[in-house]
Amino acid sequence: MPITPDTKDWTWVLERTCPECGFDVRTFPREATGSLIRENAARWPDLLADPDVRTRPSDDVWSGLEYGCHVRDVLGLYTERLLMMLNNNHPQYPNWDQDATAIEQRYGEQDPSRVAEELYGSASRLADLFDEVEGEQWDRTGARSDGANFTVESFARYLVHDLVHHVHDVAKGYAQIKTS
């Protein structure tokens, strides 16, 4: 069953603590982005090995596996977008429909161990790219198709929140499943 698309504009997380996951993107040095991506990726093998990995906590919430596939694909997408920002003047990123991708790629039917490997590989590539960003590169810009503008730094912070938030989502989902 498809999930109702999330149409919220999450850019507010750049200005204040997320009340759902408790993460404040203003609290880490931008140079730590690569290590934070790697730390997050290291959590996914255990999350994707959970016996309830394919179970949705409710009809309107992705399973742990679906979230893992999404995070894997977000990491790949952010790699493309970061390269666009570093190599072009204020690029506009192509639109990406995460919900259509989840359906087309059959997220809920993928192999969790393979997803964990692919997620870790995508995370490593992106983390390595962020490790190479220095000086004025942090100020380079890009824009989403909805008009949201980012610098490489705000883009990094937005991404780290997304990764942390999805680990929170999965842990919360597993807790709901186990208590129902």
Order of alpha helices (4+ residues) and beta strands (2+ residues): alpha-alpha-alpha-alpha-beta-beta-alpha
